[in-house]
Amino acid sequence: MTTPSGKTVGICGATGAVGIEIISVLAAHKFPVKQLVLFASSRSAGKKVETPFGEVTISLFSVEKAAKLDYVFLAVSGDFSLQYAKELAAVPNGPVVIDNSSAFRRDPETPLVIPEINGHVLIQKDGKPQPKLIANPNCTTAIAAMALWPLHCEFGIKKLIVSTYQAASGAGAAGMEELADGAKAFLADEPVTYKVFSYPLPFNLIPHIDKFQENGYTKEEMKVTWETRKIFGEPNLAVSCTAARIPIMRAHSEALSIETEKPANIARAREILAKADGVDLVDEPEKLLYPMPKNATKKFNIEAGRLRKSLVFGDHGLELFVSGDQLLRGAALNAVLIAEFLENPRSTPQFTKKPTTCTLSKDQQQMVLGLVAGVAVSVASVLAYGLVKKN
């Protein structure tokens, strides 16, 4: 149902996996849509589709059409975004462009935003114009960041090691279709064909997502490093990631190993995650309750659990496991939340990074107090001796 006083909204790549989810999230969040415009390729242009906002005829994209809208979501390739995003965002009185591709995530002029963490970068201040082009983070980064940020605010993350278990849907609808068809062929003892992935995915695991870089990491792995640093505002944060594709349809999972600046208390970490926006704490291993992609599928919140003290980093370490729907938290949901934030900005996120007031352990604090007390006694003795001698 449309809202007469609402916003005009366009979605590029409307027939793809992320585009379809954006439509659903707009409806679920009751975003005030006055008119919905759907852009797709020539294969789909001209088709009529039913949406929660009424019947819409799919159009071919043009800057002229998109420039008349209030918001344009890009659920397309990086090449498409590179060609059109900045041009569209530069149109006077034109739309806010929210880009789901990786094209501008590392661009210093383009904010990379998870509203619950750094939405404040979108708030106008010091006379600066509101950003018109906003990048949505990589799905893997977004899912991990939802659990990591509140822990970072409390304990300070010094080092982060990430191991990912990523679903076929990370490669879009084509990846999901290839997995389904391949699984049927495998079980029928027929040849498994593959094109989307570098090897057959059914009953397999592929430790290779995106292109390999000169340092031996894949681009997917480096995205986690680059983007976490930018979103957290921590350019020197030590992050290492290994990313693997696994044969499930939807929802990514990640094992997170953290070294913290301050001693990390497990009970306090559970308390923080239980209160965190966008996080469901699922951490009762005695009841066999822990995050799993099956349960995280189609959920807006991520799941966090398996919380424990690190055997590597000791008192300054945490281990946890997260699962999240990468089509939602890692794409469509986060994109819609950005638009919602612009409509109703919050000046402060739920958790904020506070300067550390004391980095000393309790033993070190006691030692310092002892030294201070000793100095105070010595000074008092000298003063007393001086008074006695004077008299």
FIMI-700453 format. One record per residue (C-alpha): residue in three letters; x negated, y negated, z. Coordinates in steps of 0.2 Angstrom, whole numbers, plus 5000, padded with zeros to 4 digits. Layout:
BEGIN
[node ALA [X Y Z]]
...
***
This chain:
BEGIN
[node MET [5000 5000 5000]]
[node THR [4993 4983 4995]]
[node THR [4992 4968 5006]]
[node PRO [4999 4952 4997]]
[node SER [4987 4941 5008]]
[node GLY [4972 4953 5006]]
[node LYS [4957 4954 4996]]
[node THR [4954 4959 4978]]
[node VAL [4942 4975 4978]]
[node GLY [4933 4983 4964]]
[node ILE [4924 5000 4964]]
[node CYS [4911 5005 4951]]
[node GLY [4909 5023 4949]]
[node ALA [4927 5026 4956]]
[node THR [4928 5044 4950]]
[node GLY [4912 5050 4958]]
[node ALA [4911 5058 4975]]
[node VAL [4907 5042 4984]]
[node GLY [4919 5031 4974]]
[node ILE [4933 5043 4979]]
[node GLU [4929 5042 4997]]
[node ILE [4928 5023 4997]]
[node ILE [4946 5022 4991]]
[node SER [4951 5034 5006]]
[node VAL [4941 5024 5019]]
[node LEU [4948 5008 5013]]
[node ALA [4966 5015 5016]]
[node ALA [4961 5024 5032]]
[node HIS [4954 5008 5040]]
[node LYS [4969 4998 5033]]
[node PHE [4957 4986 5024]]
[node PRO [4968 4972 5017]]
[node VAL [4968 4976 4999]]
[node LYS [4978 4964 4988]]
[node GLN [4972 4972 4972]]
[node LEU [4961 4988 4968]]
[node VAL [4951 4988 4952]]
[node LEU [4943 5004 4947]]
[node PHE [4928 5005 4935]]
[node ALA [4921 5021 4928]]
[node SER [4913 5027 4912]]
[node SER [4921 5029 4895]]
[node ARG [4926 5047 4899]]
[node SER [4938 5040 4912]]
[node ALA [4943 5023 4906]]
[node GLY [4961 5021 4902]]
[node LYS [4967 5035 4914]]
[node LYS [4980 5031 4927]]
[node VAL [4976 5037 4944]]
[node GLU [4987 5037 4960]]
[node THR [4979 5029 4975]]
[node PRO [4985 5023 4992]]
[node PHE [4986 5006 4985]]
[node GLY [4997 5011 4970]]
[node GLU [4994 5017 4953]]
[node VAL [4978 5010 4945]]
[node THR [4972 5011 4927]]
[node ILE [4953 5014 4926]]
[node SER [4943 5001 4917]]
[node LEU [4926 5000 4909]]
[node PHE [4915 4989 4919]]
[node SER [4911 4971 4914]]
[node VAL [4903 4957 4924]]
[node GLU [4917 4946 4918]]
[node LYS [4931 4957 4926]]
[node ALA [4921 4961 4942]]
[node ALA [4916 4942 4944]]
[node LYS [4934 4938 4948]]
[node LEU [4935 4950 4963]]
[node ASP [4931 4947 4982]]
[node TYR [4922 4963 4985]]
[node VAL [4913 4975 4973]]
[node PHE [4907 4992 4979]]
[node LEU [4893 5000 4968]]
[node ALA [4894 5019 4969]]
[node VAL [4883 5021 4954]]
[node SER [4865 5024 4949]]
[node GLY [4850 5013 4954]]
[node ASP [4848 5009 4935]]
[node PHE [4866 5002 4934]]
[node SER [4863 4992 4950]]
[node LEU [4847 4985 4944]]
[node GLN [4855 4979 4928]]
[node TYR [4871 4971 4935]]
[node ALA [4870 4969 4954]]
[node LYS [4860 4953 4955]]
[node GLU [4869 4945 4940]]
[node LEU [4886 4949 4948]]
[node ALA [4881 4942 4965]]
[node ALA [4874 4926 4958]]
[node VAL [4891 4921 4950]]
[node PRO [4897 4905 4959]]
[node ASN [4912 4909 4970]]
[node GLY [4910 4927 4964]]
[node PRO [4911 4943 4974]]
[node VAL [4901 4951 4988]]
[node VAL [4892 4966 4980]]
[node ILE [4889 4981 4992]]
[node ASP [4877 4993 4983]]
[node ASN [4876 5011 4988]]
[node SER [4861 5015 4977]]
[node SER [4842 5013 4982]]
[node ALA [4839 4999 4970]]
[node PHE [4838 4985 4982]]
[node ARG [4835 4993 4999]]
[node ARG [4817 4988 5000]]
[node ASP [4819 4971 4992]]
[node PRO [4815 4958 5006]]
[node GLU [4828 4946 5000]]
[node THR [4842 4959 5001]]
[node PRO [4849 4964 5018]]
[node LEU [4849 4983 5022]]
[node VAL [4864 4985 5034]]
[node ILE [4872 4997 5046]]
[node PRO [4884 4985 5055]]
[node GLU [4883 4993 5072]]
[node ILE [4865 4990 5072]]
[node ASN [4860 4975 5062]]
[node GLY [4876 4967 5056]]
[node HIS [4870 4951 5064]]
[node VAL [4859 4948 5048]]
[node LEU [4875 4945 5038]]
[node ILE [4880 4930 5050]]
[node GLN [4877 4913 5042]]
[node LYS [4866 4902 5052]]
[node ASP [4853 4888 5050]]
[node GLY [4863 4882 5035]]
[node LYS [4858 4898 5025]]
[node PRO [4872 4905 5013]]
[node GLN [4880 4922 5017]]
[node PRO [4871 4936 5007]]
[node LYS [4881 4941 4992]]
[node LEU [4871 4957 4988]]
[node ILE [4870 4969 5002]]
[node ALA [4862 4986 5002]]
[node ASN [4869 5002 5010]]
[node PRO [4856 5013 5017]]
[node ASN [4851 5031 5012]]
[node CYS [4863 5044 5019]]
[node THR [4849 5053 5028]]
[node THR [4843 5037 5036]]
[node ALA [4861 5031 5041]]
[node ILE [4865 5047 5050]]
[node ALA [4849 5048 5060]]
[node ALA [4850 5029 5064]]
[node MET [4867 5030 5073]]
[node ALA [4859 5041 5086]]
[node LEU [4842 5034 5086]]
[node TRP [4846 5015 5088]]
[node PRO [4855 5016 5106]]
[node LEU [4840 5027 5112]]
[node HIS [4828 5015 5104]]
[node CYS [4836 5000 5114]]
[node GLU [4835 5010 5130]]
[node PHE [4818 5019 5129]]
[node GLY [4809 5011 5114]]
[node ILE [4804 5023 5100]]
[node LYS [4786 5024 5097]]
[node LYS [4785 5039 5085]]
[node LEU [4799 5048 5075]]
[node ILE [4798 5065 5067]]
[node VAL [4813 5070 5056]]
[node SER [4817 5087 5048]]
[node THR [4832 5086 5037]]
[node TYR [4844 5100 5031]]
[node GLN [4854 5091 5017]]
[node ALA [4870 5097 5008]]
[node ALA [4873 5099 4990]]
[node SER [4885 5084 4990]]
[node GLY [4869 5073 4992]]
[node ALA [4867 5076 4974]]
[node GLY [4885 5071 4970]]
[node ALA [4900 5080 4963]]
[node ALA [4888 5089 4951]]
[node GLY [4878 5096 4964]]
[node MET [4893 5103 4973]]
[node GLU [4900 5111 4957]]
[node GLU [4883 5118 4954]]
[node LEU [4882 5126 4971]]
[node ALA [4900 5133 4970]]
[node ASP [4897 5140 4952]]
[node GLY [4880 5147 4957]]
[node ALA [4887 5156 4972]]
[node LYS [4900 5165 4962]]
[node ALA [4887 5170 4949]]
[node PHE [4875 5176 4963]]
[node LEU [4888 5187 4972]]
[node ALA [4894 5194 4955]]
[node ASP [4876 5199 4951]]
[node GLU [4876 5187 4936]]
[node PRO [4862 5175 4931]]
[node VAL [4863 5158 4941]]
[node THR [4861 5143 4930]]
[node TYR [4854 5127 4938]]
[node LYS [4852 5109 4931]]
[node VAL [4855 5097 4946]]
[node PHE [4842 5105 4958]]
[node SER [4825 5111 4954]]
[node TYR [4829 5129 4958]]
[node PRO [4845 5139 4961]]
[node LEU [4852 5133 4978]]
[node PRO [4864 5147 4982]]
[node PHE [4856 5158 4997]]
[node ASN [4841 5147 4995]]
[node LEU [4832 5132 5003]]
[node ILE [4823 5119 4993]]
[node PRO [4810 5108 5002]]
[node HIS [4811 5095 4988]]
[node ILE [4823 5080 4986]]
[node ASP [4819 5066 4974]]
[node LYS [4802 5063 4966]]
[node PHE [4785 5067 4974]]
[node GLN [4775 5052 4979]]
[node GLU [4756 5050 4979]]
[node ASN [4755 5053 4998]]
[node GLY [4763 5070 4996]]
[node TYR [4779 5065 5003]]
[node THR [4795 5065 4992]]
[node LYS [4804 5048 4989]]
[node GLU [4819 5054 4999]]
[node GLU [4807 5057 5014]]
[node MET [4799 5040 5012]]
[node LYS [4816 5032 5011]]
[node VAL [4819 5037 5029]]
[node THR [4802 5029 5034]]
[node TRP [4805 5013 5024]]
[node GLU [4823 5010 5029]]
[node THR [4822 5015 5047]]
[node ARG [4809 5002 5049]]
[node LYS [4819 4988 5040]]
[node ILE [4835 4992 5049]]
[node PHE [4828 4992 5066]]
[node GLY [4817 4977 5063]]
[node GLU [4801 4988 5067]]
[node PRO [4789 4987 5052]]
[node ASN [4776 4997 5061]]
[node LEU [4787 5011 5068]]
[node ALA [4778 5028 5065]]
[node VAL [4790 5039 5055]]
[node SER [4787 5055 5046]]
[node CYS [4801 5065 5037]]
[node THR [4802 5082 5029]]
[node ALA [4818 5084 5018]]
[node ALA [4826 5100 5012]]
[node ARG [4841 5104 5002]]
[node ILE [4852 5119 5009]]
[node PRO [4866 5128 5002]]
[node ILE [4881 5120 5010]]
[node MET [4894 5109 5002]]
[node ARG [4895 5094 5013]]
[node ALA [4887 5085 5028]]
[node HIS [4868 5083 5032]]
[node SER [4860 5089 5048]]
[node GLU [4843 5082 5055]]
[node ALA [4831 5088 5069]]
[node LEU [4824 5072 5077]]
[node SER [4808 5072 5088]]
[node ILE [4805 5056 5097]]
[node GLU [4790 5049 5107]]
[node THR [4796 5035 5118]]
[node GLU [4788 5019 5125]]
[node LYS [4796 5021 5142]]
[node PRO [4799 5038 5151]]
[node ALA [4815 5046 5143]]
[node ASN [4828 5052 5155]]
[node ILE [4839 5066 5147]]
[node ALA [4854 5062 5158]]
[node ARG [4853 5044 5154]]
[node ALA [4851 5048 5135]]
[node ARG [4867 5058 5136]]
[node GLU [4876 5044 5144]]
[node ILE [4870 5032 5131]]
[node LEU [4875 5043 5116]]
[node ALA [4892 5047 5124]]
[node LYS [4896 5028 5124]]
[node ALA [4888 5024 5107]]
[node ASP [4899 5018 5092]]
[node GLY [4900 5030 5078]]
[node VAL [4893 5045 5088]]
[node ASP [4902 5060 5096]]
[node LEU [4891 5068 5109]]
[node VAL [4892 5087 5106]]
[node ASP [4880 5094 5119]]
[node GLU [4886 5109 5129]]
[node PRO [4875 5123 5124]]
[node GLU [4881 5134 5138]]
[node LYS [4898 5134 5129]]
[node LEU [4890 5135 5112]]
[node LEU [4895 5117 5108]]
[node TYR [4882 5108 5097]]
[node PRO [4882 5098 5081]]
[node MET [4885 5108 5065]]
[node PRO [4889 5102 5047]]
[node LYS [4905 5112 5046]]
[node ASN [4912 5102 5061]]
[node ALA [4905 5085 5055]]
[node THR [4912 5086 5038]]
[node LYS [4925 5073 5034]]
[node LYS [4922 5065 5051]]
[node PHE [4919 5046 5052]]
[node ASN [4907 5048 5067]]
[node ILE [4891 5058 5067]]
[node GLU [4888 5072 5080]]
[node ALA [4873 5072 5091]]
[node GLY [4867 5086 5103]]
[node ARG [4854 5099 5108]]
[node LEU [4847 5085 5119]]
[node ARG [4831 5090 5128]]
[node LYS [4814 5085 5135]]
[node SER [4801 5086 5122]]
[node LEU [4787 5100 5125]]
[node VAL [4775 5090 5114]]
[node PHE [4778 5072 5121]]
[node GLY [4783 5076 5139]]
[node ASP [4791 5063 5149]]
[node HIS [4790 5051 5135]]
[node GLY [4799 5062 5123]]
[node LEU [4816 5068 5117]]
[node GLU [4822 5081 5105]]
[node LEU [4840 5081 5097]]
[node PHE [4850 5087 5083]]
[node VAL [4863 5077 5073]]
[node SER [4875 5081 5059]]
[node GLY [4885 5069 5049]]
[node ASP [4895 5068 5033]]
[node GLN [4884 5059 5021]]
[node LEU [4898 5054 5009]]
[node LEU [4906 5044 5024]]
[node ARG [4893 5038 5037]]
[node GLY [4880 5039 5024]]
[node ALA [4889 5030 5010]]
[node ALA [4908 5026 5009]]
[node LEU [4911 5022 5027]]
[node ASN [4896 5012 5030]]
[node ALA [4900 5002 5014]]
[node VAL [4918 4998 5020]]
[node LEU [4911 4994 5037]]
[node ILE [4900 4981 5029]]
[node ALA [4915 4973 5021]]
[node GLU [4925 4974 5037]]
[node PHE [4910 4965 5047]]
[node LEU [4910 4951 5034]]
[node GLU [4929 4949 5037]]
[node ASN [4927 4949 5056]]
[node PRO [4909 4947 5061]]
[node ARG [4903 4952 5078]]
[node SER [4889 4941 5085]]
[node THR [4881 4955 5095]]
[node PRO [4880 4974 5091]]
[node GLN [4885 4986 5105]]
[node PHE [4867 4990 5109]]
[node THR [4853 4977 5107]]
[node LYS [4834 4979 5108]]
[node LYS [4828 4971 5124]]
[node PRO [4810 4966 5128]]
[node THR [4803 4979 5140]]
[node THR [4802 4972 5157]]
[node CYS [4789 4984 5164]]
[node THR [4780 4998 5155]]
[node LEU [4771 5005 5170]]
[node SER [4775 5021 5178]]
[node LYS [4782 5022 5196]]
[node ASP [4764 5028 5202]]
[node GLN [4756 5013 5193]]
[node GLN [4769 5001 5200]]
[node GLN [4765 5007 5218]]
[node MET [4747 5005 5215]]
[node VAL [4749 4987 5209]]
[node LEU [4760 4984 5224]]
[node GLY [4747 4991 5235]]
[node LEU [4733 4980 5227]]
[node VAL [4744 4965 5229]]
[node ALA [4748 4969 5247]]
[node GLY [4729 4971 5250]]
[node VAL [4725 4954 5242]]
[node ALA [4738 4946 5252]]
[node VAL [4731 4953 5268]]
[node SER [4714 4948 5264]]
[node VAL [4719 4930 5260]]
[node ALA [4729 4929 5276]]
[node SER [4714 4935 5286]]
[node VAL [4702 4922 5278]]
[node LEU [4715 4908 5281]]
[node ALA [4716 4914 5299]]
[node TYR [4698 4915 5302]]
[node GLY [4696 4897 5295]]
[node LEU [4709 4890 5307]]
[node VAL [4701 4899 5322]]
[node LYS [4684 4892 5317]]
[node LYS [4690 4874 5314]]
[node ASN [4698 4874 5331]]
***
